[in-house]
Amino acid sequence: MARERIVEVVVPIVPDSGGRGIGVVSSMAMWVAGVVLFALAVMAVVTLAFPPHDPSAPSPTRVIGDCSPFCPLSTTAGER
């Protein structure tokens, strides 16, 4: 009579990283960090390109000065 032998072999299932270094979770975390850094850089550029404007403050490019030669035209336009 032959005896049957049962041998259990336990093979752990480990995701293969292919020997390329970082795993899937680390690469996803780095991708998310890159997207966040890109968004922060875009926000910084937009903030610097469009500074906040105070409507009560006069524009620094306009200088109030002499109105000639236009002052006489506006005062004499109604007199004919």
A tleap script that builds the chain and sets N, CA, C and O, in Angstrom:
source leaprc.protein.ff14SB
mol = sequence {
  NMET ALA ARG GLU ARG ILE VAL GLU VAL VAL
  VAL PRO ILE VAL PRO ASP SER GLY GLY ARG
  GLY ILE GLY VAL VAL SER SER MET ALA MET
  TRP VAL ALA GLY VAL VAL LEU PHE ALA LEU
  ALA VAL MET ALA VAL VAL THR LEU ALA PHE
  PRO PRO HIE ASP PRO SER ALA PRO SER PRO
  THR ARG VAL ILE GLY ASP CYS SER PRO PHE
  CYS PRO LEU SER THR THR ALA GLY GLU CARG
}
set mol.1.N position { 0.811 -1.163 0.000 }
set mol.1.CA position { 0.000 0.000 0.000 }
set mol.1.C position { 0.876 1.255 0.000 }
set mol.1.O position { 1.774 1.410 0.827 }
set mol.2.N position { 0.587 2.141 -0.950 }
set mol.2.CA position { 1.347 3.381 -1.053 }
set mol.2.C position { 0.698 4.465 -0.204 }
set mol.2.O position { -0.524 4.595 -0.140 }
set mol.3.N position { 1.539 5.212 0.424 }
set mol.3.CA position { 1.019 6.314 1.246 }
set mol.3.C position { 1.101 7.612 0.452 }
set mol.3.O position { 2.068 7.868 -0.265 }
set mol.4.N position { 0.088 8.398 0.599 }
set mol.4.CA position { 0.062 9.695 -0.089 }
set mol.4.C position { 0.628 10.746 0.859 }
set mol.4.O position { 0.270 10.808 2.035 }
set mol.5.N position { 1.498 11.547 0.329 }
set mol.5.CA position { 2.123 12.591 1.130 }
set mol.5.C position { 1.579 13.949 0.698 }
set mol.5.O position { 1.581 14.269 -0.491 }
set mol.6.N position { 1.109 14.757 1.665 }
set mol.6.CA position { 0.605 16.110 1.385 }
set mol.6.C position { 1.609 17.108 1.942 }
set mol.6.O position { 1.918 17.111 3.133 }
set mol.7.N position { 2.096 17.929 1.075 }
set mol.7.CA position { 3.070 18.952 1.458 }
set mol.7.C position { 2.440 20.317 1.212 }
set mol.7.O position { 2.032 20.628 0.093 }
set mol.8.N position { 2.364 21.129 2.265 }
set mol.8.CA position { 1.832 22.489 2.116 }
set mol.8.C position { 2.984 23.463 1.919 }
set mol.8.O position { 3.920 23.518 2.716 }
set mol.9.N position { 2.895 24.210 0.862 }
set mol.9.CA position { 3.907 25.220 0.572 }
set mol.9.C position { 3.216 26.577 0.646 }
set mol.9.O position { 2.264 26.843 -0.088 }
set mol.10.N position { 3.702 27.423 1.531 }
set mol.10.CA position { 3.134 28.757 1.701 }
set mol.10.C position { 3.950 29.727 0.853 }
set mol.10.O position { 5.155 29.889 1.040 }
set mol.11.N position { 3.258 30.360 -0.078 }
set mol.11.CA position { 3.916 31.329 -0.956 }
set mol.11.C position { 3.313 32.692 -0.663 }
set mol.11.O position { 2.149 32.932 -0.985 }
set mol.12.N position { 4.082 33.589 -0.058 }
set mol.12.CA position { 3.525 34.926 0.214 }
set mol.12.C position { 3.342 35.714 -1.074 }
set mol.12.O position { 4.190 35.694 -1.966 }
set mol.13.N position { 2.201 36.414 -1.148 }
set mol.13.CA position { 1.919 37.229 -2.334 }
set mol.13.C position { 2.396 38.653 -2.045 }
set mol.13.O position { 1.821 39.364 -1.221 }
set mol.14.N position { 3.432 39.039 -2.725 }
set mol.14.CA position { 4.029 40.361 -2.553 }
set mol.14.C position { 3.981 41.055 -3.900 }
set mol.14.O position { 4.419 40.494 -4.904 }
set mol.15.N position { 3.447 42.290 -3.933 }
set mol.15.CA position { 3.426 42.996 -5.220 }
set mol.15.C position { 4.849 43.230 -5.724 }
set mol.15.O position { 5.737 43.643 -4.978 }
set mol.16.N position { 5.028 42.961 -6.975 }
set mol.16.CA position { 6.345 43.101 -7.576 }
set mol.16.C position { 6.561 44.552 -7.973 }
set mol.16.O position { 5.806 45.117 -8.766 }
set mol.17.N position { 7.596 45.138 -7.411 }
set mol.17.CA position { 7.916 46.513 -7.781 }
set mol.17.C position { 8.838 46.546 -8.986 }
set mol.17.O position { 9.183 47.617 -9.485 }
set mol.18.N position { 9.230 45.385 -9.446 }
set mol.18.CA position { 10.080 45.323 -10.624 }
set mol.18.C position { 11.510 45.719 -10.333 }
set mol.18.O position { 12.317 45.866 -11.251 }
set mol.19.N position { 11.833 45.894 -9.056 }
set mol.19.CA position { 13.188 46.286 -8.713 }
set mol.19.C position { 13.501 47.718 -9.082 }
set mol.19.O position { 14.668 48.091 -9.209 }
set mol.20.N position { 12.462 48.527 -9.257 }
set mol.20.CA position { 12.687 49.907 -9.694 }
set mol.20.C position { 12.681 50.888 -8.536 }
set mol.20.O position { 12.717 52.094 -8.779 }
set mol.21.N position { 12.639 50.450 -7.330 }
set mol.21.CA position { 12.726 51.380 -6.207 }
set mol.21.C position { 11.418 51.519 -5.460 }
set mol.21.O position { 11.012 50.596 -4.753 }
set mol.22.N position { 10.750 52.650 -5.600 }
set mol.22.CA position { 9.595 52.967 -4.768 }
set mol.22.C position { 8.371 52.174 -5.179 }
set mol.22.O position { 8.255 51.724 -6.319 }
set mol.23.N position { 7.456 52.011 -4.229 }
set mol.23.CA position { 6.247 51.258 -4.491 }
set mol.23.C position { 5.134 52.129 -5.033 }
set mol.23.O position { 5.334 53.308 -5.323 }
set mol.24.N position { 3.965 51.538 -5.165 }
set mol.24.CA position { 2.807 52.208 -5.750 }
set mol.24.C position { 2.325 53.342 -4.848 }
set mol.24.O position { 2.027 54.435 -5.330 }
set mol.25.N position { 2.248 53.086 -3.543 }
set mol.25.CA position { 1.748 54.114 -2.622 }
set mol.25.C position { 2.694 55.302 -2.579 }
set mol.25.O position { 2.254 56.451 -2.561 }
set mol.26.N position { 3.977 55.030 -2.562 }
set mol.26.CA position { 4.950 56.126 -2.540 }
set mol.26.C position { 4.908 56.940 -3.821 }
set mol.26.O position { 5.026 58.165 -3.784 }
set mol.27.N position { 4.742 56.275 -4.947 }
set mol.27.CA position { 4.700 57.014 -6.205 }
set mol.27.C position { 3.430 57.858 -6.302 }
set mol.27.O position { 3.470 58.967 -6.835 }
set mol.28.N position { 2.294 57.346 -5.791 }
set mol.28.CA position { 1.060 58.137 -5.785 }
set mol.28.C position { 1.198 59.344 -4.861 }
set mol.28.O position { 0.748 60.440 -5.197 }
set mol.29.N position { 1.817 59.147 -3.703 }
set mol.29.CA position { 2.024 60.268 -2.776 }
set mol.29.C position { 2.919 61.325 -3.395 }
set mol.29.O position { 2.682 62.519 -3.215 }
set mol.30.N position { 3.939 60.905 -4.116 }
set mol.30.CA position { 4.814 61.878 -4.775 }
set mol.30.C position { 4.070 62.601 -5.896 }
set mol.30.O position { 4.295 63.792 -6.113 }
set mol.31.N position { 3.194 61.906 -6.604 }
set mol.31.CA position { 2.404 62.532 -7.670 }
set mol.31.C position { 1.469 63.579 -7.095 }
set mol.31.O position { 1.358 64.676 -7.643 }
set mol.32.N position { 0.792 63.256 -5.994 }
set mol.32.CA position { -0.117 64.209 -5.345 }
set mol.32.C position { 0.671 65.410 -4.826 }
set mol.32.O position { 0.220 66.547 -4.962 }
set mol.33.N position { 1.822 65.176 -4.243 }
set mol.33.CA position { 2.647 66.280 -3.754 }
set mol.33.C position { 3.077 67.181 -4.910 }
set mol.33.O position { 3.124 68.402 -4.757 }
set mol.34.N position { 3.389 66.598 -6.053 }
set mol.34.CA position { 3.765 67.404 -7.219 }
set mol.34.C position { 2.618 68.259 -7.713 }
set mol.34.O position { 2.817 69.417 -8.079 }
set mol.35.N position { 1.412 67.698 -7.728 }
set mol.35.CA position { 0.237 68.467 -8.159 }
set mol.35.C position { -0.032 69.613 -7.189 }
set mol.35.O position { -0.345 70.723 -7.617 }
set mol.36.N position { 0.087 69.356 -5.898 }
set mol.36.CA position { -0.138 70.404 -4.894 }
set mol.36.C position { 0.904 71.505 -5.035 }
set mol.36.O position { 0.562 72.686 -4.972 }
set mol.37.N position { 2.160 71.144 -5.224 }
set mol.37.CA position { 3.202 72.163 -5.399 }
set mol.37.C position { 2.981 72.976 -6.673 }
set mol.37.O position { 3.216 74.184 -6.687 }
set mol.38.N position { 2.533 72.323 -7.733 }
set mol.38.CA position { 2.240 73.051 -8.973 }
set mol.38.C position { 1.096 74.041 -8.754 }
set mol.38.O position { 1.155 75.176 -9.228 }
set mol.39.N position { 0.050 73.612 -8.033 }
set mol.39.CA position { -1.090 74.498 -7.764 }
set mol.39.C position { -0.651 75.684 -6.914 }
set mol.39.O position { -1.096 76.806 -7.155 }
set mol.40.N position { 0.206 75.462 -5.931 }
set mol.40.CA position { 0.698 76.573 -5.113 }
set mol.40.C position { 1.539 77.541 -5.936 }
set mol.40.O position { 1.470 78.752 -5.722 }
set mol.41.N position { 2.326 77.031 -6.869 }
set mol.41.CA position { 3.123 77.897 -7.730 }
set mol.41.C position { 2.224 78.740 -8.628 }
set mol.41.O position { 2.490 79.925 -8.829 }
set mol.42.N position { 1.166 78.143 -9.170 }
set mol.42.CA position { 0.225 78.895 -10.010 }
set mol.42.C position { -0.473 79.973 -9.184 }
set mol.42.O position { -0.652 81.096 -9.656 }
set mol.43.N position { -0.868 79.641 -7.956 }
set mol.43.CA position { -1.515 80.635 -7.090 }
set mol.43.C position { -0.573 81.793 -6.787 }
set mol.43.O position { -1.005 82.945 -6.756 }
set mol.44.N position { 0.703 81.508 -6.565 }
set mol.44.CA position { 1.670 82.566 -6.283 }
set mol.44.C position { 1.848 83.474 -7.493 }
set mol.44.O position { 1.919 84.695 -7.348 }
set mol.45.N position { 1.919 82.889 -8.679 }
set mol.45.CA position { 2.089 83.694 -9.897 }
set mol.45.C position { 0.867 84.573 -10.131 }
set mol.45.O position { 1.012 85.746 -10.474 }
set mol.46.N position { -0.324 84.031 -9.955 }
set mol.46.CA position { -1.548 84.811 -10.162 }
set mol.46.C position { -1.658 85.917 -9.129 }
set mol.46.O position { -2.058 87.034 -9.459 }
set mol.47.N position { -1.311 85.624 -7.888 }
set mol.47.CA position { -1.366 86.642 -6.830 }
set mol.47.C position { -0.395 87.776 -7.119 }
set mol.47.O position { -0.728 88.942 -6.906 }
set mol.48.N position { 0.785 87.456 -7.595 }
set mol.48.CA position { 1.764 88.506 -7.911 }
set mol.48.C position { 1.382 89.271 -9.176 }
set mol.48.O position { 1.686 90.458 -9.296 }
set mol.49.N position { 0.725 88.609 -10.112 }
set mol.49.CA position { 0.345 89.264 -11.367 }
set mol.49.C position { -0.834 90.215 -11.167 }
set mol.49.O position { -0.919 91.242 -11.840 }
set mol.50.N position { -1.742 89.883 -10.252 }
set mol.50.CA position { -2.920 90.702 -10.012 }
set mol.50.C position { -2.986 91.096 -8.539 }
set mol.50.O position { -3.699 90.460 -7.762 }
set mol.51.N position { -2.247 92.143 -8.144 }
set mol.51.CA position { -2.270 92.544 -6.738 }
set mol.51.C position { -3.644 93.097 -6.362 }
set mol.51.O position { -4.386 93.556 -7.231 }
set mol.52.N position { -3.984 93.056 -5.084 }
set mol.52.CA position { -5.286 93.578 -4.668 }
set mol.52.C position { -5.372 95.082 -4.929 }
set mol.52.O position { -4.379 95.798 -4.800 }
set mol.53.N position { -6.538 95.545 -5.287 }
set mol.53.CA position { -6.731 96.958 -5.632 }
set mol.53.C position { -7.668 97.604 -4.630 }
set mol.53.O position { -8.761 97.099 -4.376 }
set mol.54.N position { -7.239 98.718 -4.062 }
set mol.54.CA position { -8.066 99.481 -3.133 }
set mol.54.C position { -8.736 100.594 -3.929 }
set mol.54.O position { -8.056 101.516 -4.380 }
set mol.55.N position { -10.065 100.531 -4.113 }
set mol.55.CA position { -10.730 101.538 -4.945 }
set mol.55.C position { -10.691 102.939 -4.333 }
set mol.55.O position { -10.859 103.919 -5.059 }
set mol.56.N position { -10.477 103.064 -3.039 }
set mol.56.CA position { -10.438 104.392 -2.424 }
set mol.56.C position { -9.096 105.080 -2.639 }
set mol.56.O position { -9.009 106.303 -2.534 }
set mol.57.N position { -8.070 104.330 -2.933 }
set mol.57.CA position { -6.746 104.919 -3.140 }
set mol.57.C position { -6.623 105.395 -4.585 }
set mol.57.O position { -7.100 104.722 -5.498 }
set mol.58.N position { -5.994 106.542 -4.802 }
set mol.58.CA position { -5.797 107.006 -6.183 }
set mol.58.C position { -4.788 106.118 -6.907 }
set mol.58.O position { -3.898 105.527 -6.295 }
set mol.59.N position { -4.951 106.043 -8.206 }
set mol.59.CA position { -4.050 105.238 -9.009 }
set mol.59.C position { -2.669 105.890 -9.036 }
set mol.59.O position { -2.578 107.104 -9.216 }
set mol.60.N position { -1.611 105.136 -8.866 }
set mol.60.CA position { -0.277 105.750 -8.856 }
set mol.60.C position { 0.174 106.221 -10.236 }
set mol.60.O position { 1.158 106.954 -10.332 }
set mol.61.N position { -0.512 105.824 -11.304 }
set mol.61.CA position { -0.105 106.244 -12.638 }
set mol.61.C position { -0.747 107.574 -13.039 }
set mol.61.O position { -0.321 108.189 -14.017 }
set mol.62.N position { -1.758 108.023 -12.303 }
set mol.62.CA position { -2.412 109.283 -12.649 }
set mol.62.C position { -1.946 110.380 -11.707 }
set mol.62.O position { -1.906 110.211 -10.489 }
set mol.63.N position { -1.603 111.483 -12.294 }
set mol.63.CA position { -1.132 112.631 -11.525 }
set mol.63.C position { -2.099 113.775 -11.766 }
set mol.63.O position { -2.391 114.134 -12.907 }
set mol.64.N position { -2.589 114.342 -10.672 }
set mol.64.CA position { -3.490 115.493 -10.799 }
set mol.64.C position { -2.622 116.730 -11.001 }
set mol.64.O position { -1.748 117.029 -10.188 }
set mol.65.N position { -2.870 117.424 -12.066 }
set mol.65.CA position { -2.054 118.596 -12.376 }
set mol.65.C position { -2.871 119.620 -13.140 }
set mol.65.O position { -4.098 119.666 -13.041 }
set mol.66.N position { -2.175 120.429 -13.892 }
set mol.66.CA position { -2.799 121.485 -14.673 }
set mol.66.C position { -3.704 120.878 -15.743 }
set mol.66.O position { -3.326 119.910 -16.403 }
set mol.67.N position { -4.896 121.447 -15.915 }
set mol.67.CA position { -5.850 120.897 -16.861 }
set mol.67.C position { -5.798 121.592 -18.222 }
set mol.67.O position { -6.605 121.287 -19.100 }
set mol.68.N position { -4.877 122.505 -18.401 }
set mol.68.CA position { -4.807 123.171 -19.695 }
set mol.68.C position { -4.281 122.201 -20.729 }
set mol.68.O position { -3.454 121.357 -20.384 }
set mol.69.N position { -4.691 122.267 -21.921 }
set mol.69.CA position { -5.554 123.212 -22.620 }
set mol.69.C position { -7.031 122.851 -22.548 }
set mol.69.O position { -7.832 123.459 -23.258 }
set mol.70.N position { -7.430 121.873 -21.706 }
set mol.70.CA position { -8.815 121.426 -21.686 }
set mol.70.C position { -9.701 122.240 -20.753 }
set mol.70.O position { -10.918 122.241 -20.935 }
set mol.71.N position { -9.151 122.926 -19.774 }
set mol.71.CA position { -9.964 123.707 -18.840 }
set mol.71.C position { -10.773 124.801 -19.547 }
set mol.71.O position { -11.968 124.918 -19.275 }
set mol.72.N position { -10.197 125.594 -20.423 }
set mol.72.CA position { -11.002 126.621 -21.079 }
set mol.72.C position { -12.120 126.041 -21.929 }
set mol.72.O position { -13.165 126.677 -22.060 }
set mol.73.N position { -11.948 124.870 -22.507 }
set mol.73.CA position { -12.998 124.297 -23.326 }
set mol.73.C position { -14.199 123.906 -22.486 }
set mol.73.O position { -15.336 124.108 -22.912 }
set mol.74.N position { -13.974 123.351 -21.303 }
set mol.74.CA position { -15.110 122.925 -20.487 }
set mol.74.C position { -15.821 124.122 -19.864 }
set mol.74.O position { -17.036 124.057 -19.678 }
set mol.75.N position { -15.135 125.202 -19.534 }
set mol.75.CA position { -15.798 126.358 -18.925 }
set mol.75.C position { -16.479 127.217 -19.978 }
set mol.75.O position { -17.458 127.890 -19.658 }
set mol.76.N position { -16.013 127.224 -21.199 }
set mol.76.CA position { -16.600 128.085 -22.226 }
set mol.76.C position { -17.582 127.329 -23.107 }
set mol.76.O position { -18.173 127.931 -24.004 }
set mol.77.N position { -17.780 126.041 -22.887 }
set mol.77.CA position { -18.644 125.275 -23.756 }
set mol.77.C position { -20.092 125.718 -23.624 }
set mol.77.O position { -20.834 125.686 -24.606 }
set mol.78.N position { -20.519 126.139 -22.410 }
set mol.78.CA position { -21.896 126.559 -22.217 }
set mol.78.C position { -22.134 128.013 -22.618 }
set mol.78.O position { -23.280 128.430 -22.785 }
set mol.79.N position { -21.060 128.785 -22.772 }
set mol.79.CA position { -21.209 130.223 -23.109 }
set mol.79.C position { -20.995 130.408 -24.592 }
set mol.79.O position { -19.917 130.118 -25.110 }
set mol.80.N position { -22.019 130.891 -25.282 }
set mol.80.CA position { -21.867 131.164 -26.709 }
set mol.80.C position { -22.478 132.475 -27.043 }
set mol.80.O position { -22.455 132.889 -28.202 }
savepdb mol mol.pdb
quit
